[in-house]
Amino acid sequence: MTAPDPRYRRAIAIPLGIAMATALAFLPNGTAAAADSAPAATTAADASSLSYVVNVRPGHGTSAYLKKAIAEAGGTIVTSYDEIGVIVVHSANPDFAKAIRTVHGVESAGNTRNAPLPAQSTTDVGTPKALTAEELKGVQAADGQDPLEPLQWDLAAIKADKAHEKSLGSPKVTVGVIDTGVDDTHPDIAPNFNRNASVNCVSGKPDTTDGAWRPSSTESPHGTHVAGEIAAAKNGIGMTGVAPGVKVAGIKVADPKGYFYAEAVVCGFVWAAEHGVDVTNNSYYTDPWYFNCTDDPDQKALVDAVTRAARFAEKKGTVNVAAAGNENYDLASDSITDPSSPNDGTPSDRVVDPSKCLDIPTQLPGVVTVAATGAKGIKSSFSNYGLGTIDVAAPGGDSTRYQAPAPPATSGQILGTLPGGKWGYMAGTSMASPHVAAVAALIKSTHPYASPALAKALLYAEADGTACTDPYDINGDGKVDAVCEGPRNYNGFYGWGTVDALDAVTR
């Protein structure tokens, strides 16, 4: 089965045989500006410091008593989110969390990482291979299509092509891409980019420096790919997003090494809540633990902090959408062996109960959990699943060997935008989630006053029921690769069904 690189297990959807088209093929003035000038997040911390979240009663601010206790325990407050009672602290004291948990008013506290706060170095996660203009000569777009649209089998799979005949979505709706950063100079993203709702949250504190939301040239293209899937403009250049009339914002939460730490994720959700973001897309899990067990005081603190932030965003009117994961795990099973945690330390096999050890934000209450499908409309080989955990499904791609699209599309993966004015293919539940976020944005466009609860109800009601694939033998070797439970309209592979963009703009 298709196995994404474990180093970027769901945090970064892995390119599977990546190809991309350069902007030279379509832009009259050559290539778009690259994202090399993005400011790097800075951390004023001792090399031995760790980062912590301290959770207290919301809405009361940080008392002088608590500030003193934090200082006495060797901590320095980076920022505090009083509205949800989360304080971000740096400390070189290895016993800081243990000490601060004994302080009156502290409900939970824990370190967000196992490695010391990093210097601002980067690691290359793999540069996609460019597809030349010569290789694209066979792509023939129909009237009204963007040049690369014939390669986007995923649009027809959720009826987005038909939806675009009715509506492209409202520019009053914004989807926040909580991710590795977004290159807003890309010609397909620039027309729909919301600068006022964009930010760098990597340190746990908002950085609104112009361009801080962009990835550097050596950072992952993941967030830019996601942004294009959602809202690449229908402008005669490149590809078309599922909701090409809505806005996208870049909310950068991944550090230069690709880690999505809790303080950054908290900052991202709170920022979205306070800056009019209608939908967030979350194609990652919160590092360093794939599953956070609430009987561990450090991991419990991470669950508490991110839960508070996600709930705060929903209370402010935001629909939160998240990827289910790429390990072919049954999230409804009694136990799962997690071999990858902590991914910034020394991981070891541990057996967890996924009902008590949570993949966050995916398994948090109120979050729309998304499974991936391939070009044949069945569960992607890598997609996590589970009755009662998956809400809906959407195209995330798969190995072309398993699920090949109909011509003229040639790749079983998902086409998206890449930094520097390029386009390329990626696959993962990371690619499925933005399809759902975009359909939610179309629902918000059609029903501008819908609450998150109503928007989610419409998303589920309008989804096309998809029956279990039984038996599920994706690679044809005669062995069952996953077991689907439940009826056509609600099961462990597809939840309520495959999202429907046409219904989103007509019902």
C-alpha positions in Angstrom: 0.0 0.0 0.0 1.1 3.6 -0.4 3.1 4.6 2.6 3.9 8.3 3.1 7.4 9.1 4.6 7.0 8.6 8.4 9.1 11.7 9.1 6.2 13.8 7.9 3.4 11.5 8.9 0.3 13.5 8.1 1.9 16.7 9.2 3.2 16.9 5.7 1.3 15.1 2.9 4.0 13.3 1.0 4.5 13.8 -2.7 4.1 10.5 -4.5 5.9 10.8 -7.8 5.6 14.6 -7.8 5.3 16.5 -11.0 4.6 20.2 -11.5 4.2 22.8 -14.1 6.2 26.0 -14.1 4.5 29.4 -14.4 6.4 30.0 -17.6 3.9 28.0 -19.5 1.0 30.4 -18.8 2.3 33.7 -17.5 3.0 36.5 -20.0 5.8 38.0 -18.0 7.7 34.9 -16.9 7.9 33.3 -13.5 6.1 34.7 -10.4 8.1 36.0 -7.5 9.4 33.2 -5.3 8.8 33.1 -1.5 12.5 33.3 -0.6 12.1 36.6 1.3 9.7 35.3 3.9 10.9 36.4 7.4 12.0 33.6 9.7 10.3 33.3 13.0 12.6 34.1 15.9 12.8 32.6 19.4 14.6 34.5 22.1 15.3 31.4 24.2 18.1 29.6 25.8 19.4 26.7 23.8 18.3 24.3 26.6 14.8 25.8 27.0 11.6 24.0 26.3 8.3 25.5 25.6 5.2 24.8 27.8 1.5 25.5 27.9 0.0 26.4 31.3 -3.8 26.2 31.4 -5.8 28.2 33.9 -9.3 29.4 34.3 -10.3 31.3 31.1 -11.2 35.0 31.1 -9.4 36.2 34.1 -5.9 37.1 32.8 -2.6 36.1 34.4 -2.6 37.1 38.0 0.4 38.6 39.7 0.5 35.5 42.0 0.8 33.2 39.0 3.3 35.4 37.2 5.5 35.2 40.3 5.1 31.5 40.5 6.1 31.0 36.9 9.2 33.1 37.4 10.1 31.3 40.5 9.8 28.0 38.7 12.3 29.3 36.1 9.8 30.3 33.4 9.4 33.2 31.1 6.0 34.1 29.8 6.0 34.4 26.0 2.3 35.3 25.6 -1.0 34.5 27.1 -4.4 33.9 25.6 -6.6 35.1 28.5 -9.9 34.4 26.6 -9.1 30.6 26.7 -6.8 30.6 29.8 -3.7 29.3 27.9 -0.2 30.7 28.8 2.8 30.0 26.7 6.0 29.8 28.7 9.7 29.0 28.0 11.8 27.5 30.6 15.2 25.7 30.9 14.1 24.1 34.2 13.4 20.4 33.4 11.0 20.3 36.4 9.1 23.4 35.4 5.9 21.6 34.5 6.0 19.5 37.7 6.5 22.6 39.8 3.9 24.8 38.2 1.2 22.1 38.4 1.2 22.4 42.2 0.4 26.2 42.0 -3.2 27.1 42.9 -5.3 28.0 39.9 -3.2 25.9 37.4 -5.5 23.3 35.8 -2.9 21.5 33.7 0.6 22.2 32.4 3.1 20.4 30.1 5.9 20.7 27.7 5.0 21.0 24.1 8.2 19.3 22.8 11.0 17.0 23.7 13.8 18.8 21.8 15.1 22.2 22.9 13.8 25.2 21.1 15.5 25.2 17.7 17.8 27.7 16.1 16.3 29.0 12.9 17.8 26.4 10.6 15.9 24.6 8.0 15.8 21.1 6.6 15.0 20.3 3.0 11.8 18.2 2.8 12.2 17.5 -0.9 11.9 19.7 -3.9 9.3 18.7 -6.4 10.5 17.9 -9.9 9.2 20.5 -12.4 7.1 19.5 -15.3 8.2 21.4 -18.4 6.0 23.4 -20.8 6.9 20.8 -23.4 5.4 18.1 -21.3 2.1 20.0 -21.0 1.4 20.4 -24.7 -1.1 17.6 -24.6 -3.3 19.3 -22.1 -6.3 20.8 -23.9 -8.6 22.9 -21.8 -12.2 23.4 -22.8 -13.8 26.8 -23.1 -14.2 28.3 -19.7 -11.6 26.0 -18.1 -8.3 27.1 -16.6 -5.3 25.6 -18.5 -4.6 22.8 -16.0 -8.2 22.0 -15.1 -8.4 18.9 -17.4 -5.8 17.3 -15.0 -8.1 17.9 -11.9 -10.2 14.8 -11.7 -11.0 15.7 -8.1 -13.2 18.6 -9.2 -15.7 16.4 -11.0 -15.5 13.8 -8.2 -17.3 16.3 -5.9 -19.2 18.1 -8.6 -17.2 21.3 -8.1 -17.0 21.8 -11.9 -20.9 21.9 -12.0 -21.0 24.1 -8.9 -18.8 26.7 -10.6 -21.5 27.1 -13.2 -23.8 28.3 -10.4 -21.3 30.1 -8.0 -17.6 30.4 -7.4 -18.2 31.3 -3.8 -18.3 34.7 -2.0 -15.2 36.9 -1.5 -16.7 37.7 1.9 -15.9 34.2 3.1 -12.3 33.4 4.2 -10.7 30.0 4.7 -7.7 30.1 7.1 -5.0 27.6 6.0 -3.4 26.6 9.3 -0.2 25.1 7.9 3.4 25.5 6.8 2.8 28.9 5.2 1.2 30.2 2.0 3.0 31.9 -0.9 0.6 34.7 -1.6 2.7 35.8 -4.6 1.5 32.8 -6.6 -0.6 34.0 -9.6 -3.4 31.6 -8.7 -3.5 32.6 -5.0 -2.8 36.3 -5.1 -6.2 37.4 -6.4 -8.0 35.6 -3.5 -5.5 36.2 -0.6 -6.7 37.9 2.6 -3.6 39.6 4.0 -5.4 41.0 7.0 -6.3 37.5 8.3 -2.8 36.1 7.7 -0.1 35.7 10.3 3.0 33.8 11.5 2.2 31.9 14.7 5.3 29.7 14.9 6.6 31.1 18.2 3.1 30.8 19.8 2.8 34.6 19.5 1.3 36.4 16.4 3.9 37.9 14.0 2.2 40.2 11.5 5.3 41.3 9.7 4.5 41.6 6.0 5.1 38.2 4.4 5.7 36.4 7.7 3.0 33.9 6.6 5.1 32.7 3.6 7.3 29.6 3.6 11.0 30.1 2.8 12.4 28.5 -0.3 13.6 25.6 1.8 10.4 25.0 3.8 7.6 22.7 2.8 5.2 23.7 -0.1 2.4 21.9 1.8 0.4 25.0 2.9 0.7 26.6 -0.5 -0.6 23.4 -2.2 -3.6 23.3 0.2 -4.4 27.0 -0.4 -4.6 26.4 -4.1 -6.8 23.4 -3.8 -9.2 25.6 -1.8 -9.3 28.8 -3.7 -7.0 29.0 -6.8 -8.6 31.7 -8.8 -10.5 31.0 -12.0 -8.4 33.5 -13.9 -7.1 31.7 -17.1 -3.9 30.8 -15.3 -2.9 27.3 -14.0 -5.6 25.4 -12.0 -8.9 26.1 -10.4 -9.8 25.7 -6.7 -12.9 24.0 -5.4 -14.1 27.5 -4.2 -12.3 29.9 -6.6 -14.3 32.9 -5.4 -13.6 32.8 -1.7 -10.6 34.2 0.1 -7.7 32.3 1.7 -5.5 33.4 4.6 -2.1 32.0 5.5 -1.8 31.1 9.2 1.7 29.7 9.5 2.2 27.3 12.4 4.9 24.9 11.3 8.5 25.7 12.3 11.4 25.5 9.8 11.8 21.8 10.6 8.2 21.1 9.8 6.9 20.6 13.4 3.4 21.8 14.4 3.8 22.5 18.1 0.8 23.1 20.4 1.6 26.8 21.2 1.6 27.6 17.5 -1.6 25.7 16.9 -3.3 27.5 19.8 -2.2 30.8 18.4 -3.5 29.8 14.9 -7.0 28.9 16.1 -7.3 32.0 18.3 -6.0 34.3 15.5 -8.6 32.8 13.1 -11.3 33.3 15.7 -10.5 36.9 16.2 -9.9 37.8 12.5 -13.2 36.8 10.9 -12.0 33.5 9.5 -15.1 31.4 8.5 -13.4 28.0 8.0 -10.0 26.6 9.1 -8.2 23.8 7.3 -5.9 21.7 9.5 -3.9 19.1 7.5 -1.5 18.1 10.3 -1.3 16.6 13.7 0.0 18.5 16.7 3.6 17.4 17.3 5.4 15.7 18.9 2.7 13.0 19.9 0.6 11.4 17.2 -1.8 10.4 19.9 -2.0 12.5 23.1 -2.9 10.3 26.1 -4.9 12.2 28.8 -3.5 10.1 31.6 -0.1 11.7 30.9 0.1 15.2 32.5 2.2 16.7 29.7 0.1 15.3 26.9 -3.2 16.1 28.7 -2.0 19.8 28.9 -1.6 19.8 25.1 -5.1 18.3 24.6 -6.5 20.9 27.0 -4.8 23.9 25.3 -5.7 22.9 21.7 -9.2 21.9 22.7 -9.8 25.4 24.2 -8.5 27.1 21.2 -10.5 25.1 18.7 -13.7 25.5 20.7 -13.0 29.3 21.0 -12.8 29.5 17.2 -16.0 27.6 16.8 -17.8 29.8 19.3 -16.7 32.8 17.3 -18.3 31.3 14.1 -15.5 29.2 12.6 -15.9 25.8 11.1 -12.8 23.7 11.8 -11.9 21.0 9.3 -9.1 18.4 9.8 -7.4 15.5 8.0 -7.9 12.1 9.4 -4.3 10.8 8.9 -2.3 8.6 6.5 -1.5 5.4 8.4 -4.5 3.3 7.4 -5.4 3.2 11.2 -8.8 2.3 12.4 -9.4 5.1 14.8 -12.4 3.3 16.2 -10.4 0.3 17.2 -9.7 -0.7 20.8 -5.9 -0.2 20.3 -3.4 1.1 17.9 0.4 0.7 17.9 2.0 4.1 17.5 5.7 3.8 16.5 6.4 7.4 15.8 6.0 9.3 19.0 7.6 11.5 20.2 8.8 12.5 16.7 11.2 15.1 18.0 12.8 12.8 20.5 13.3 9.0 20.6 10.2 7.3 19.4 9.2 3.8 20.4 6.3 1.5 19.9 3.5 2.2 22.3 0.0 0.7 22.3 -2.7 3.4 22.7 -6.5 3.4 23.0 -7.6 6.0 20.4 -10.7 6.8 22.5 -8.4 8.1 25.3 -5.3 9.0 23.4 -6.3 11.7 20.9 -4.9 12.7 17.6 -5.3 16.5 17.8 -7.0 18.5 16.4 -8.5 15.7 14.3 -10.3 13.9 17.1 -11.4 17.0 19.1 -15.1 17.6 19.6 -16.7 19.7 16.9 -13.9 19.3 14.4 -14.9 17.9 10.9 -12.7 14.8 10.4 -12.0 14.0 6.8 -11.0 10.7 5.1 -9.4 10.5 1.7 -10.6 8.9 -1.5 -8.8 8.2 -4.8 -9.7 8.6 -8.4 -12.0 5.6 -8.4 -14.0 7.1 -5.5 -12.9 4.5 -2.8 -10.9 5.0 0.3 -7.3 5.9 -0.4 -4.8 3.1 0.5 -3.3 5.2 3.3 -6.3 7.0 4.7 -7.3 6.5 8.4 -10.9 5.5 9.0 -13.2 4.4 11.7 -17.0 4.3 12.4 -17.9 7.3 14.5 -14.7 9.1 13.9 -14.8 10.0 10.1 -17.4 12.6 9.3 -17.0 12.9 5.5 -14.7 11.9 2.7 -13.2 13.8 -0.2 -10.5 13.3 -2.9 -7.0 13.0 -1.4 -5.5 11.0 -4.2 -3.8 7.6 -4.2 -1.2 5.7 -6.1 -2.1 5.7 -9.8 -1.4 2.0 -9.7 -4.3 1.5 -7.3 -6.8 4.2 -8.5 -6.0 5.7 -12.0 -8.1 8.6 -13.2 -10.0 8.8 -16.5 -8.2 10.7 -19.3 -7.2 13.4 -19.9 -6.0 13.3 -16.2 -2.8 11.3 -15.8 -2.1 11.2 -12.1 -4.0 9.7 -9.3 -2.8 12.5 -7.0 -4.2 16.0 -6.4 -3.0 19.0 -8.4 -2.2 22.1 -6.3 -0.2 25.3 -6.3 3.4 25.3 -5.2 5.6 28.2 -4.1 7.3 30.3 -6.8 4.4 30.3 -9.2 4.4 26.5 -9.8 1.9 23.6 -9.7 2.3 20.0 -8.7 0.8 16.8 -7.4 0.6 15.6 -3.8 -1.5 12.9 -2.1 -2.8 12.4 1.5 -5.7 13.2 3.8 -3.9 16.5 3.8 -5.3 17.0 0.3 -8.8 15.7 1.2 -9.3 18.1 4.0 -9.0 21.3 1.9 -11.7 19.9 -0.5 -14.0 19.8 2.5 -12.9 23.2 3.9 -13.7 24.6 0.4 -17.1 23.0 0.3 -17.8 24.4 3.8 -16.8 27.8 2.4 -19.3 27.4 -0.4 -22.0 26.6 2.1 -21.1 29.7 4.1 -21.3 31.7 0.8 -24.8 30.4 0.1 -25.8 30.7 3.8 -23.9 33.6 5.1 -25.6 33.7 8.5 -25.3 29.9 9.1 -23.7 29.0 12.5 -20.9 26.5 12.5 -23.4 23.9 13.7 -25.8 24.6 10.8 -22.9 24.7 8.3 -21.7 21.3 9.4 -25.2 19.9 9.4 -25.6 21.0 5.8 -22.2 19.6 4.9 -23.2 16.2 6.2 -26.8 16.3 4.8 -25.6 17.3 1.4 -22.8 14.7 1.2 -23.4 11.8 -1.3 -23.8 8.6 0.7 -21.0 6.2 -0.2 -21.4 2.5 0.6 -18.6 0.5 2.3 -16.0 -1.0 0.0 -16.2 -4.6 0.9 -13.9 -6.4 0.7 -11.3 -3.7 0.7 -8.3 -5.1 -1.1 -6.7 -2.0 -2.5 -3.6 -3.6 -3.9 -5.2 -6.8 -5.3 -3.1 -9.2 -3.4 -6.0 -11.2 -2.0 -5.7 -9.8 1.5 -8.2 -7.5 3.2 -6.4 -4.2 3.9 -9.1 -2.5 6.0 -12.6 -3.3 7.2 -15.5 -0.8 6.8 -18.4 -0.8 9.2 -21.8 0.9 8.9 -24.5 1.6 6.3 -24.2 3.6 3.1 -25.1 6.9 4.7 -22.8 6.6 7.7 -19.8 4.3 7.8 -16.2 4.1 8.9 -14.7 4.7 5.5 -16.7 7.7 4.3 -18.7 9.0 7.2 -21.8 10.7 6.0 -20.5 10.4 2.5 -18.4 12.2 -0.2 -18.9 16.0 0.0 -21.0 17.6 -2.8 -20.0 21.1 -4.0 -23.0 21.4 -6.3 -25.4 20.9 -3.4 -23.4 23.4 -1.4 -24.3 26.2 -3.9 -27.8 25.1 -4.8 -29.4 24.0 -1.5 
